């Protein structure tokens, strides 16, 4: 053992220990200093930043959708309501695994493939990151309970009570009121920036009918609320709230009793009925048959239901009273007669010889009246309208000419939309030389004038146009725009007068007398429909061809398919001394305006003037006792 191994340097070791202790103290001081600095930085310097960030995670601004305005009929009966329903929604950004969440939901409640498909579409069009996306509407109490029990497993899943549109009378007003439906990608793409803000929190929008036309009025203004949520995003409390402004209520001219009467009178046949208040232009009833239940569309119609409606041969989704355009047939003869009187082409006393045929000079084509052998040797204007003499109007139209006839018909709004407050109205056709040249690239032929004089050829009108046309006659030239809404909240919608036609009073008297003869005359075509009436009415029947008939051939109903048979039309107003109501009726393939359409109009006038309302199912069916219409190459009476 060496000498150095026996003796330690205690002084050296003490100095080494002291240096190590000092170093450790220095490190500790530095670490404590850093910790103190960091603590100060977080708690003092960054205090406001983290408080704000925390509030953002905990407090959210939620849109509060407005309550949609209600719709009432003229009696104050509620036609479009809002009913509470529980809706299952998912906030996608609050779920860690959306597929797993959806799979779990499917095991708890009934969710169809169509629900999932709509949900995925809604995700793609979602406008706000934290906006709940509806997955299922109308949850049952049992389903709600099942979801509540499993709430801890369902991240981002919400069950909320929402108001959903409901139509208590179902199909009765389907084509008038229309329906609301889910906001689609196409709807969102059309939104302005203002609309995008306005529809936050709202999942439905007016798709058709009044719901669509008055969307801005019915929807209201969105509100908002600040809410505190937990870590799962569920609302714990509302911190402050700005209430939404509810939509305005619509009060209509439509009368549920008139609507039911129209459907009962049609007795299941296809067609349309329109009844107008002559003084105001208010639509008292407007029926398109067959119809459909608009409640199917409110929360999203199923594929099978939509396919059944869309592919039905009877086209129940087609609004016949504004979109259906038909040859008006003889229903326009009063207007043609008035034009002849106005332009001095004829007068009430002038007569023609009617052999039952008509031929243009130097022409081979022969037009044959519906009555074989004609209406007699001296047919005047009154008889011509009462018996619907085609020969008289072929002669009158030819002498008057296309230009004056086209100009006069335009005063009645023919060939233009009526402007009724429902979207997608079709305007029909009231031709002129210019129209034919532009639309078909052809010149006007004299034969076109002959056909036009009895409402055939290229002439097309909708039932709403015919009703307005009839009301204009009843008003002696004052044309009022038809409208369904009587008032919005408490503000009355004033009628809009489209124009006033200046025609001498005695010409109107002549047309009134002739139309009264249709109903009350011994040879009037619709006299059976007026039997027993306690008031006097004016009317005009019409029968419009659906398929062409060869020269000289006879119309054989039995040889034609049902849908190729003629349409039955009728227009009327009453009482004739002070007209209150104007009615237009079309029965598709009904054959015979007098026998099939006129009784419907009579029921409508009895309901409005006498209170003889009907409910669907009270009538046995079309008037089978009425005589069959005549047969001829041209059936237009």
matplotlib code that plots the C-alpha trace (Angstrom):
import matplotlib.pyplot as plt

x = [0.0, 1.4, 1.7, -0.8, -3.5, -3.3, -3.9, -7.1, -7.2, -10.2, -9.8, -10.0, -13.0, -14.8, -14.2, -15.5, -18.7, -19.2, -19.0, -21.4, -23.9, -23.6, -24.1, -27.3, -28.6, -28.0, -29.8, -32.7, -32.9, -32.8, -35.5, -37.7, -37.1, -38.2, -41.2, -42.1, -41.7, -43.9, -46.5, -46.6, -46.8, -49.7, -51.6, -51.0, -49.8, -52.0, -54.9, -57.3, -56.3, -57.0, -60.2, -61.5, -60.5, -62.1, -65.3, -65.3, -65.2, -67.8, -70.2, -71.8, -74.1, -77.0, -79.5, -83.2, -85.5, -88.7, -92.1, -93.6, -96.8, -100.2, -102.7, -106.5, -109.4, -112.1, -114.0, -110.9, -110.3, -106.7, -105.4, -101.6, -100.4, -97.1, -96.9, -94.2, -92.2, -89.0, -86.1, -82.9, -79.9, -76.1, -73.5, -70.9, -67.9, -68.6, -68.4, -65.1, -66.3, -69.4, -69.9, -69.7, -72.2, -74.6, -74.3, -75.1, -78.1, -79.5, -79.4, -81.4, -84.1, -85.5, -83.4, -84.1, -81.6, -83.6, -83.0, -79.3, -79.2, -80.9, -78.6, -75.5, -76.9, -77.6, -74.0, -72.7, -74.8, -74.4, -73.8, -72.5, -69.8, -71.7, -75.2, -77.1, -78.0, -81.5, -81.4, -84.9, -88.1, -91.1, -89.4, -91.7, -91.6, -90.0, -87.3, -86.7, -86.3, -83.9, -81.7, -81.8, -80.6, -77.7, -76.9, -73.4, -72.4, -73.7, -71.3, -72.7, -76.2, -79.1, -82.8, -84.8, -88.4, -89.1, -92.1, -92.9, -95.5, -98.8, -101.8, -104.8, -107.0, -104.4, -105.2, -108.1, -105.8, -102.7, -102.6, -103.5, -101.4, -98.6, -96.2, -92.8, -89.9, -86.3, -83.9, -82.0, -78.6, -80.4, -82.1, -78.9, -77.1, -79.8, -79.5, -78.2, -75.9, -78.8, -81.0, -78.1, -78.1, -81.9, -82.3, -79.7, -81.3, -84.1, -84.4, -87.5, -88.7, -91.8, -91.6, -94.9, -98.2, -98.8, -96.1, -93.6, -95.2, -95.4, -92.2, -90.7, -93.9, -94.4, -90.8, -90.1, -86.7, -84.2, -83.2, -80.1, -79.0, -75.7, -75.6, -73.1, -72.3, -70.5, -67.6, -70.0, -71.5, -74.9, -76.5, -76.3, -77.9, -78.9, -76.9, -78.8, -81.3, -82.6, -86.1, -86.9, -89.7, -92.4, -93.7, -97.0, -100.3, -102.2, -106.0, -107.4, -110.5, -110.5, -113.5, -113.1, -116.9, -116.6, -113.5, -115.3, -118.3, -116.2, -114.6, -118.0, -119.4, -116.6, -117.3, -113.8, -113.4, -110.2, -110.3, -110.4, -112.8, -112.2, -114.7, -114.0, -115.5, -116.6, -116.3, -112.8, -111.2, -110.7, -110.4, -113.2, -112.3, -109.6, -109.5, -107.2, -108.1, -106.7, -104.7, -102.2, -101.4, -98.9, -97.9, -95.9, -93.4, -92.9, -90.1, -89.0, -91.1, -90.0, -88.8, -91.7, -94.3, -92.8, -92.5, -96.1, -97.2, -94.7, -95.4, -99.2, -101.0, -103.5, -100.7, -101.8, -98.8, -99.9, -101.8, -104.5, -106.1, -103.1, -100.8, -103.4, -104.0, -107.0, -108.8, -111.6, -114.1, -117.4, -116.9, -115.2, -118.2, -119.7, -116.4, -116.3, -119.9, -119.0, -116.1, -118.4, -120.8, -118.1, -116.5, -119.9, -119.4, -122.8, -125.7, -128.2, -130.8, -128.7, -129.4, -127.6, -128.8, -127.2, -127.3, -125.0, -121.9, -119.5, -117.0, -114.6, -114.7, -112.8, -112.0, -112.7, -112.6, -116.1, -116.6, -119.6, -121.6, -122.2, -125.9, -126.6, -128.8, -127.9, -129.8, -132.3, -132.7, -132.4, -130.0, -129.3, -126.7, -128.9, -129.8, -126.3, -124.9, -127.9, -127.6, -123.9, -124.2, -120.7, -121.7, -122.8, -119.3, -117.4, -119.1, -118.7, -115.0, -114.2, -115.9, -114.3, -110.8, -107.9, -106.4, -109.5, -110.4, -106.8, -106.8, -110.1, -109.3, -106.1, -108.2, -109.6, -106.1, -106.2, -102.7, -101.2, -100.9, -103.6, -101.1, -102.8, -100.6, -99.4, -96.1, -95.6, -98.8, -98.9, -100.3, -101.8, -102.1, -104.3, -102.8, -102.2, -100.4, -97.2, -97.4, -97.8, -94.9, -92.6, -93.7, -94.1, -92.5, -95.7, -98.2, -101.7, -104.3, -108.0, -108.8, -106.9, -109.4, -112.4, -111.0, -110.1, -113.7, -115.0, -112.0, -110.3, -107.1, -104.2, -106.2, -105.3, -106.5, -106.1, -109.2, -107.9, -107.9, -111.4, -112.6, -111.0, -112.4, -115.9, -115.6, -114.5, -117.7, -119.7, -118.0, -118.8, -115.2, -113.5, -110.7, -109.5, -106.4, -107.4, -105.8, -106.0, -104.8, -107.3, -105.1, -101.6, -101.9, -104.3, -103.5, -106.0, -104.6, -106.4, -107.7, -105.6, -107.6, -105.8, -107.9, -111.3, -112.7, -114.9, -117.8, -121.3, -123.7, -126.3, -123.7, -123.1, -126.8, -127.1, -124.3, -125.9, -129.2, -127.7, -125.8, -128.9, -130.7, -128.1, -129.4, -133.0, -134.0, -136.3, -133.4, -130.4, -127.7, -127.4, -131.1, -131.2, -128.4, -130.5, -133.7, -135.3, -132.8, -134.2, -131.9, -131.0, -127.6, -125.6, -123.4, -121.8, -120.9, -117.9, -116.7, -113.1, -111.6, -108.6, -107.8, -108.5, -111.3, -111.1, -113.2, -116.7, -116.1, -118.5, -117.3, -117.7, -117.1, -117.3, -114.5, -112.1, -110.0, -111.3, -108.4, -109.0, -112.5, -113.5, -113.1, -116.2, -116.1, -118.5, -118.3, -120.9, -121.7, -124.7, -126.9, -127.2, -128.7, -125.8, -123.0, -121.3, -119.6, -117.9, -117.1, -115.1, -115.2, -113.3, -113.9, -111.1, -112.5, -116.0, -117.7, -120.4, -119.9, -123.7, -124.2, -120.9, -119.4, -122.5, -124.0, -120.7, -120.9, -124.5, -123.5, -120.8, -123.2, -125.9, -123.2, -122.1, -125.4, -127.7, -125.4, -126.1, -122.6, -121.7, -119.1, -117.2, -119.2, -122.7, -123.1, -123.8, -121.6, -122.0, -125.4, -126.3, -129.8, -128.5, -128.7, -125.7, -123.9, -124.5, -122.1, -120.4, -117.0, -116.7, -118.1, -118.0, -121.0]
y = [0.0, 3.4, 6.3, 8.4, 5.8, 6.1, 9.9, 11.7, 15.4, 16.5, 20.2, 19.4, 17.2, 20.0, 22.6, 20.1, 19.5, 23.2, 23.8, 21.1, 22.4, 25.9, 24.6, 22.7, 25.7, 27.8, 25.3, 25.2, 29.0, 29.1, 26.5, 28.2, 31.5, 30.0, 28.4, 31.7, 33.5, 30.9, 31.0, 34.8, 34.7, 32.3, 33.7, 37.4, 38.2, 35.6, 35.6, 37.4, 35.3, 32.0, 33.2, 34.1, 30.8, 29.0, 30.9, 30.0, 26.4, 26.7, 29.4, 29.2, 31.4, 29.4, 30.6, 30.4, 29.8, 31.8, 30.3, 30.0, 32.0, 30.2, 30.1, 30.4, 30.1, 32.9, 31.4, 31.5, 27.7, 26.8, 25.2, 25.2, 24.6, 24.1, 21.1, 20.1, 17.0, 15.5, 15.5, 13.5, 15.6, 15.1, 17.8, 16.2, 18.1, 16.9, 13.2, 11.5, 8.6, 9.5, 6.0, 4.4, 7.0, 6.3, 2.6, 2.9, 5.2, 2.6, 0.0, 2.3, 3.9, 3.2, 4.9, 4.0, 4.1, 7.2, 8.9, 8.2, 9.4, 12.7, 13.1, 12.7, 15.2, 17.6, 17.3, 18.3, 21.4, 22.3, 26.0, 26.4, 24.1, 23.5, 23.4, 20.2, 18.1, 16.4, 12.6, 11.5, 13.5, 12.5, 10.4, 8.3, 8.5, 5.0, 6.1, 9.3, 7.2, 4.8, 7.7, 9.3, 6.1, 5.8, 9.5, 9.0, 6.9, 9.4, 12.1, 15.1, 13.6, 15.9, 15.4, 18.6, 19.6, 21.4, 22.9, 21.1, 22.1, 20.2, 20.4, 19.2, 18.9, 17.0, 16.8, 19.3, 22.3, 20.6, 22.6, 25.9, 26.0, 23.8, 22.5, 23.1, 20.7, 20.4, 23.0, 21.4, 22.1, 23.9, 26.1, 26.9, 27.7, 30.3, 32.0, 35.5, 36.4, 37.9, 34.7, 32.5, 34.4, 34.4, 30.6, 29.6, 27.0, 26.5, 23.2, 23.7, 26.2, 26.8, 24.5, 25.1, 27.0, 29.8, 28.4, 29.2, 32.4, 34.0, 32.5, 35.9, 36.7, 33.4, 32.7, 35.5, 36.7, 34.4, 35.1, 34.0, 32.9, 32.5, 29.1, 27.4, 23.8, 20.9, 19.0, 16.9, 20.1, 19.7, 23.0, 23.6, 27.0, 30.0, 33.1, 35.6, 35.5, 37.6, 36.3, 35.6, 37.5, 35.0, 34.9, 36.7, 34.8, 34.6, 34.8, 33.6, 34.0, 30.3, 28.7, 25.1, 24.6, 25.8, 23.6, 20.5, 21.3, 21.4, 18.1, 16.5, 17.8, 16.5, 13.0, 11.6, 12.7, 14.3, 18.1, 21.5, 23.9, 27.6, 29.9, 33.7, 36.5, 38.7, 42.0, 41.4, 38.7, 36.6, 32.8, 31.2, 27.7, 26.2, 22.4, 20.3, 16.6, 14.1, 15.6, 14.4, 14.7, 17.5, 16.2, 13.6, 16.2, 18.2, 16.1, 14.4, 12.1, 8.5, 7.2, 4.8, 7.4, 10.0, 7.4, 6.5, 10.2, 11.2, 8.2, 8.1, 8.3, 10.7, 13.1, 14.1, 16.5, 18.5, 21.7, 21.7, 25.0, 27.1, 24.8, 22.8, 24.4, 23.2, 24.3, 26.5, 25.5, 27.3, 28.9, 31.9, 32.5, 35.2, 37.1, 36.6, 37.8, 40.9, 41.6, 41.4, 43.8, 46.2, 46.4, 46.7, 43.4, 42.2, 43.3, 41.6, 41.5, 40.2, 36.6, 34.0, 30.9, 27.8, 24.7, 22.9, 23.5, 26.3, 26.8, 29.6, 31.1, 29.0, 26.4, 22.7, 22.1, 21.9, 22.7, 20.8, 22.1, 19.8, 19.8, 18.0, 20.0, 23.2, 25.5, 27.0, 29.6, 32.7, 32.3, 35.5, 36.2, 35.2, 31.9, 31.3, 31.5, 29.7, 26.7, 27.1, 27.4, 27.0, 28.2, 31.6, 32.1, 30.7, 33.4, 36.1, 35.3, 35.3, 38.6, 40.1, 38.9, 37.6, 41.0, 42.4, 39.1, 38.7, 42.3, 42.0, 38.7, 40.2, 42.7, 39.7, 38.5, 35.5, 34.4, 35.9, 34.7, 36.0, 36.9, 34.8, 34.5, 31.0, 30.2, 28.4, 29.6, 28.9, 31.5, 29.5, 30.7, 33.4, 33.5, 36.4, 36.7, 37.7, 34.9, 32.2, 33.7, 33.8, 30.5, 28.3, 30.2, 30.1, 32.6, 33.0, 31.1, 31.9, 28.5, 29.4, 32.2, 29.9, 27.5, 30.3, 31.7, 28.7, 28.3, 25.5, 25.3, 26.8, 28.4, 27.2, 28.5, 27.4, 27.1, 30.1, 32.2, 31.0, 32.0, 35.4, 35.8, 35.0, 37.3, 40.1, 39.6, 39.6, 42.9, 44.3, 44.7, 45.4, 42.8, 42.1, 40.0, 36.8, 36.3, 33.9, 36.0, 38.3, 39.8, 39.4, 39.6, 42.5, 44.2, 43.7, 43.0, 45.4, 44.0, 44.9, 46.1, 45.0, 47.1, 48.3, 47.6, 50.3, 48.6, 50.1, 49.0, 47.6, 45.2, 43.8, 43.5, 41.4, 39.1, 38.8, 37.9, 35.3, 33.7, 33.6, 31.9, 29.1, 28.4, 29.4, 29.3, 26.6, 25.5, 26.5, 23.9, 23.9, 24.4, 21.1, 22.4, 25.4, 23.6, 24.7, 27.5, 30.4, 32.9, 33.6, 32.7, 33.1, 30.4, 28.9, 25.3, 24.0, 20.7, 20.5, 17.8, 15.9, 14.1, 15.2, 13.7, 13.3, 15.3, 13.9, 11.4, 11.0, 11.3, 7.8, 7.9, 4.2, 3.7, 6.0, 5.3, 7.1, 9.5, 10.4, 11.5, 15.2, 17.5, 19.0, 22.7, 25.2, 28.8, 30.8, 33.6, 34.5, 36.1, 37.8, 41.0, 41.6, 39.0, 37.7, 34.5, 33.3, 29.7, 27.7, 23.9, 21.4, 17.7, 15.9, 13.5, 14.2, 14.6, 17.3, 20.6, 20.9, 17.4, 17.0, 20.4, 22.6, 20.6, 21.2, 24.9, 24.9, 23.2, 25.8, 28.7, 27.1, 26.8, 30.4, 32.1, 29.8, 28.1, 24.6, 23.3, 19.7, 17.4, 14.8, 11.7, 13.3, 13.3, 10.0, 11.0, 12.8, 13.7, 10.6, 11.8, 14.6, 14.0, 12.8, 15.4, 15.4, 13.8, 15.6, 16.2, 19.3, 18.9, 22.4, 23.4]
z = [0.0, -1.0, 1.4, -0.6, -0.2, 3.6, 3.8, 2.3, 1.2, 3.3, 2.4, -1.3, -0.8, 1.2, -1.5, -4.1, -2.1, -1.6, -5.4, -6.1, -3.6, -5.0, -8.5, -7.5, -5.7, -8.7, -10.9, -8.5, -8.4, -12.2, -12.5, -9.9, -11.7, -15.0, -13.3, -11.7, -15.0, -16.9, -14.1, -14.3, -18.1, -18.2, -15.3, -15.8, -19.3, -21.2, -18.8, -21.1, -24.1, -22.4, -20.7, -24.2, -25.7, -22.8, -23.3, -27.0, -26.1, -23.5, -24.9, -28.3, -30.3, -31.6, -34.2, -33.1, -36.0, -36.2, -36.0, -39.5, -40.1, -40.1, -42.9, -42.4, -44.7, -45.0, -42.0, -39.8, -40.0, -39.7, -42.9, -42.3, -38.7, -36.9, -34.7, -32.2, -33.0, -31.5, -34.0, -33.8, -35.0, -35.1, -34.7, -37.0, -35.6, -32.1, -33.0, -33.0, -35.2, -37.3, -38.8, -35.3, -34.0, -36.8, -36.4, -32.7, -33.5, -35.9, -33.2, -30.9, -33.2, -36.6, -39.3, -42.9, -45.8, -47.1, -43.8, -44.1, -47.7, -46.8, -43.8, -46.0, -48.4, -45.6, -44.3, -47.7, -47.8, -44.1, -43.8, -40.2, -38.6, -35.4, -36.9, -36.0, -39.0, -38.7, -39.1, -38.0, -37.4, -35.4, -32.7, -30.6, -26.8, -26.6, -29.0, -27.0, -23.8, -25.5, -26.6, -23.2, -21.5, -24.0, -23.9, -22.5, -25.5, -28.1, -28.8, -30.7, -30.8, -29.9, -29.5, -29.8, -30.0, -33.2, -34.9, -38.2, -40.7, -40.7, -43.0, -41.1, -44.2, -46.2, -49.9, -49.7, -50.3, -51.7, -54.9, -53.3, -50.1, -51.5, -48.9, -47.2, -47.6, -46.5, -47.7, -50.6, -52.1, -55.0, -52.5, -50.7, -54.0, -54.7, -51.3, -51.1, -48.2, -46.4, -46.9, -45.8, -42.4, -42.3, -42.7, -40.1, -37.8, -40.3, -42.1, -44.3, -46.9, -49.0, -52.0, -53.8, -53.7, -51.3, -49.1, -51.8, -53.2, -49.7, -48.3, -47.3, -45.4, -43.7, -42.7, -40.2, -38.9, -37.2, -33.6, -31.6, -28.1, -26.3, -24.6, -22.2, -23.2, -21.5, -23.0, -25.1, -26.6, -24.8, -23.7, -19.9, -19.8, -21.9, -21.1, -23.2, -26.1, -28.9, -29.8, -33.4, -35.2, -36.2, -39.7, -40.6, -40.9, -44.1, -44.2, -47.5, -49.7, -50.0, -48.2, -46.9, -47.5, -51.1, -51.6, -50.3, -52.4, -55.5, -54.7, -54.0, -57.2, -59.3, -57.8, -58.4, -62.0, -63.3, -63.9, -62.2, -60.7, -60.0, -58.3, -58.0, -56.0, -58.9, -56.9, -55.5, -57.6, -54.5, -55.2, -53.3, -54.4, -56.7, -57.1, -59.2, -59.2, -58.5, -55.6, -53.0, -49.3, -48.9, -45.4, -47.2, -48.3, -45.1, -43.5, -46.7, -48.9, -49.2, -52.6, -53.1, -52.2, -54.6, -57.4, -57.0, -57.3, -60.0, -62.3, -61.8, -65.2, -63.5, -62.6, -59.1, -58.6, -61.7, -60.8, -63.4, -62.5, -63.3, -65.3, -67.2, -70.6, -72.6, -75.7, -74.3, -76.9, -77.0, -73.6, -75.4, -77.7, -75.5, -75.8, -79.6, -79.8, -77.7, -80.0, -83.0, -81.4, -80.3, -83.8, -85.5, -87.4, -86.1, -84.0, -81.8, -84.6, -87.4, -88.5, -90.6, -92.4, -90.8, -93.0, -90.5, -92.6, -93.3, -96.1, -96.8, -100.3, -102.9, -100.2, -100.3, -96.6, -95.0, -91.3, -89.9, -87.0, -84.0, -84.9, -88.2, -90.4, -88.6, -86.2, -88.7, -91.4, -89.1, -86.3, -84.3, -81.7, -78.7, -80.3, -81.4, -77.9, -76.3, -78.7, -79.2, -83.0, -84.5, -87.9, -86.6, -85.0, -87.9, -90.0, -87.4, -86.8, -90.5, -91.1, -88.0, -88.8, -86.8, -85.9, -84.2, -82.6, -81.3, -80.0, -78.2, -76.6, -75.2, -73.2, -71.3, -70.5, -72.8, -73.7, -70.5, -67.0, -64.7, -62.0, -59.3, -56.2, -56.9, -58.7, -61.9, -63.7, -67.4, -69.7, -72.5, -76.1, -77.6, -81.1, -83.5, -86.8, -85.0, -82.5, -85.2, -87.2, -84.2, -82.6, -85.6, -88.5, -90.5, -91.9, -90.6, -92.7, -93.0, -91.6, -88.4, -87.9, -88.3, -85.7, -83.3, -83.4, -81.5, -79.2, -81.1, -83.2, -81.4, -78.6, -75.1, -71.7, -68.1, -65.8, -63.9, -67.1, -67.9, -64.4, -64.7, -68.3, -67.0, -64.0, -66.4, -68.4, -65.2, -64.2, -67.6, -68.7, -65.4, -65.2, -61.6, -60.9, -59.1, -55.7, -52.8, -49.9, -48.3, -45.7, -44.2, -40.4, -40.2, -43.4, -46.2, -49.6, -52.0, -55.3, -58.4, -61.4, -64.5, -66.9, -67.8, -71.3, -72.8, -74.5, -74.9, -72.2, -74.5, -76.0, -72.5, -72.0, -75.2, -74.1, -70.6, -72.1, -74.4, -71.6, -69.4, -72.3, -72.1, -68.6, -68.6, -72.3, -73.7, -76.0, -73.9, -73.9, -70.1, -69.1, -67.2, -64.9, -64.0, -63.2, -59.9, -59.4, -57.2, -58.9, -62.5, -63.8, -67.0, -68.5, -71.5, -72.2, -74.1, -75.4, -76.6, -78.9, -77.6, -80.8, -84.4, -86.5, -90.2, -92.6, -92.6, -89.9, -87.0, -83.4, -81.8, -78.1, -77.7, -80.3, -78.4, -75.4, -72.3, -72.3, -76.0, -75.4, -75.4, -72.4, -70.9, -70.0, -68.5, -67.3, -65.5, -63.1, -60.9, -60.0, -63.4, -61.9, -59.6, -60.2, -57.0, -58.1, -61.4, -61.9, -64.5, -64.6, -66.8, -66.6, -68.5, -71.1, -69.6, -73.0, -72.8, -71.0, -70.4, -69.0, -67.0, -66.1, -65.8, -62.8, -61.0, -61.6, -60.4, -57.1, -56.6, -57.1, -54.9, -52.2, -52.3, -52.9, -50.9, -48.4, -49.9, -49.1, -49.8, -48.3, -50.3, -50.7, -50.7, -54.5, -56.3, -59.3, -62.6, -63.9, -65.7, -66.6, -68.8, -72.5, -74.4, -76.4, -80.2, -82.5, -85.4, -86.9, -84.8, -81.3, -79.8, -77.9]

ax = plt.figure().add_subplot(projection="3d")
ax.plot(x, y, z, "-o")
ax.set_aspect("equal")
plt.show()
